Every structure is written in C-alpha cells, then in structure tokens.
Amino acid sequence: MNVLLVGNGGREHAIAWKLTQSKGLNRLYIAPGNPGTAACGTNVPIEATDIPALVDFAKGRDVGLLVVGPEAPLAEGIVDAFEQAGIKAFGPTQAAAQLEADKAFAKQIMRANSVPTAESRTFDVFKDAKAYIASRDESVVIKAVGLAAGKGVFVCDDPSDGILAAEKIMVDRLFGDAGRQVLVEDRLLGQEVSILAFVDGRNIYLMESSQDHKPIGEGDTGPNTGGMGAYSPAPIVTDKMMDQIVREILVPTVDGMNRNGTPYKGVLYAGLMITQGGPRVLEFNVRFGDPETQPILMRMQGDLLEVLLAVCDGRLDEVDLSWDPRPAVCVVMASAGYPGAYEKGKPITGIEEAQALGDVMVFHAGTALQDGQLVTAGGRVLGVTAVGQTLAAAKARAYQAVDRIAFEGATVRRDIADKALSGSAAP
Ligand code: AMP
C-alpha cells in the first residue's frame, strides 16, 4: 500500500521510520517532510495544510492511507476531505478534532461525562473575564480557546498577571481568532504525564506512558517550548493508575464523543496532571505528541501500518502489539535562542557517529540540506533517542549520542528523565 504522511517534524520522522518496518508498505510519501524523512521515503513539496493539493497528489499516486502528524490540518478537515475522496485517513474528523482545537468544546465533553479536570469558566467578553479573574485570590491558568501552537496557556501566580494574559489573548489577539474566548481555569499541582491511545471509534488501545519536558531550562525553568525531551515509560503511572486513567478518563471521553455525534478515531492524547486527588485532564490532543512519539515508537514492537489501518476499519480489537520493556529517552537539541528568535543554517555534524553507538535513532525536526550539507532550519533541530536496559542507561546513551553531534549554539537540557530517576515522581 502507498501511504501519504503529512508533517515535517521529529514526530513525523519517527512515524516514517516505523512505517518503513511495516510489511504492507509499498511507497511512502511525506508532505512536506524533512531530510530525515527523505531517508524513509519520498518527500513531496506540499504544505501540511494545503488540503486540496494533498488530495490531488494522493489520487494521482494511488495512495491507500493518509496519516496526519500535526493538529492544524486535522482541525481544518483533512480527514473529511480524504474520506470524501474515498481514501482511508488516520485521524479524527474536523468535528472530532475540536477536542483539541476548541478547549471550550473539550471542557463540555469532559463535564458532560464526569471526566476529572480542572474547574474552569469560559468567557467571550474581556470585561467579564477580567471581573471574574479579579474576584479570585489564588493563582489561575488562562487559556486561549483555539489552537495556538502550544503557546496559548498562561499559568499565572496572581490575578493581575491573569488579567494581563486574558487581555493579550482577547484584546491584543496575540493568537488571532484562537483568542475569541478564554478559559479561566484552576491551577493544578503535580507531575504531568502523557497518555496516548489508539481509538477506532469504539475500542481503545493504550500505548506506553511517557513524560514530556516543556520548559526550555533545566529544573523546568524558563518559557515553555514545543518540548525539550521525553522518556517512556513514566514510572509515576503505575498499572493501577493506568486502569484508573482508562476507566475515569479515556472510556468516558470516547463514549461521550459517540453520544455527542462526533465519534473519535485516531490517536487520543491525554495530557494529565497527577494530583494528590488522582489524575486530571489538562488537555486533549488529537494526534501523536512531539517529542513523546519518538521514545514511544522506539519501544513499539509490531506493525504500525497494520494498527493505523485497524483504526480506520474499526477493528482495533484484532491488533496485536507489544512493547520493548527497555525504557527510551529522547533529548531534543535546539537552536540557540529558542523558543525566542534563533539563527538558521548552522552546519550539523556527527549524526552517523551518534547512531553508531547502537540502540540510538537521531530523528530530524528543524533540519535542511544546503548544497549537500545538513544544516539547522528550525527551533527544535534533532530528537536524539536511545533505549537502554534501565532508564539511567537509556539516558546515559542518549547523552553520549548528543555529545557526538555538533552545531553552533546547540542547546540541550541535561536533566531529561531526572524526575523519574530521582524518585521525585510522587505528586
Ligand atoms: P495545555 O496546552 O492546556 O496542556 O497547557 C500547556 C501547559 O500549561 C501544560 O502542559 C501545563 O504545564 C500547564 N497547564 C495547563 N493547564 C493547567 C492547570 N489547570 N494547572 C496547572 N498547569 C496547567
């Protein structure tokens, strides 16, 4: 079968790499892809959100399955367009993608189905939001309702910061139309984990747990990024807690989406805070996480293409996957200055030497080829991912690999997985 994968980040390189191991794969196209995905298939110069051009391309190349990496094309209805063209598509419809693209919709689904999450109120007029925030004396979290590339959430220590955040979102329209409404949410305390599951509308197949590292600085300091590293599994999620997450969060959400007339298929990603009162939903994402996908797919044993097709066909109950029991750690190498302004075009060396260590994959994110030389081309440049007998061994190997790679200004957090290793995983 020919497959079209949409996206150009580290997540898409990991998906492409895993798909190349599938028995049923004939040709793999990646739009637009990156130099890493070019080693797994054929990159196609079409943007991820140019849906009509992607449909035309797929029809012309006998594509049997669309796989979508990022959220934006899902929110814009890429799955609906492919299904209308008679092509199977892995991911939620536009209506179901609201679970990520509209935080007020997600809260409604959670509330209607008693899914544990932070208390929140939604406002569409700044004056009302301001009055409500001013009436609160604890710290609050202010969220733009729409997609804001992971930047639309402000965790505020006091109400005056909260009012400023709501003003930026609603009045200054820092994130455009994503700021048409704000959510004012109670702040939750604890550790964050990511739980990803395949969902076929009815059946749920859990992937292994993982933990992202959002802030740029060690010890979770500084501004948030797209994610500076991840590891899997996250030991804070015990089997008992996983059962609770399935029972209290995933099953009611999938059932609730059905009752709402927006059945869910694709990857359901629950971003959770493990509080003293148990797991609470911070957000849902409607696709694979980046960088969690890199360590998760390094550990997945089985045929990814078969799983994706089973999701599309509603026969996830027939799927047989297993997981490498060895932990995996992904360390992101970023450009100097990220998540602020950064320079591009810095030559990258050492990737082959890093992979020669064994049990290491270097996934490309913001890279480009310039006159045959691999150079930096984005904020997050590489996701250096390693497996090891223990989490400590996986971490050591990942950093050994990182130390073989060089580009000017390379920025790395040295504490990926330390929360689990230091045993500070308890809420
Ligand atoms: P979200 O995109 O909603 O997951 O928010 C991005 C980040 O903001 C999360 O990964 C958390 O670190 C933080 N966050 C979101 N909601 C809350 C909350 N209710 N309490 C504390 N932190 C939060």
Residues whose N, C-alpha, C, O or C-beta is under 5 A from the ligand:
A	BS01	AMP	A118 V141 V153 V155 E185 D186 R187 L188 G271 L282 E283
